[in-house]
Amino acid sequence: MAKKKRIIRKNIKNNAPKQCYYCMEKKEPNFEDTANLNRFMTERAKIIPRLRSGLCAKHQNALTLSVKHARHLAMVPFTARI
């Protein structure tokens, strides 16, 4: 008989802010504002997911497009240099 595998689920603690940053500031993500875009990126230049960043769906999608646009214009790096 085959043994049953136990599924171990990790408790993921959500430390994201309660409200969207862009909704609170009444702003929109802009590819020219690289300091603000870097706030939502990791050290490896990856975009932080919505659950960790605390953004709403509308602004997370706009942020993703802004980061990708800024990457193509060489304002934000595609990857981190190691």
Secondary structure, DSSP 8 states (H G I E B T S, - for coil): -----------------SS-HHHHHT----TT-HHHHHTTB-TTS-B--HHHH---HHHHHHHHHHHHHHHHTTSS-SS---
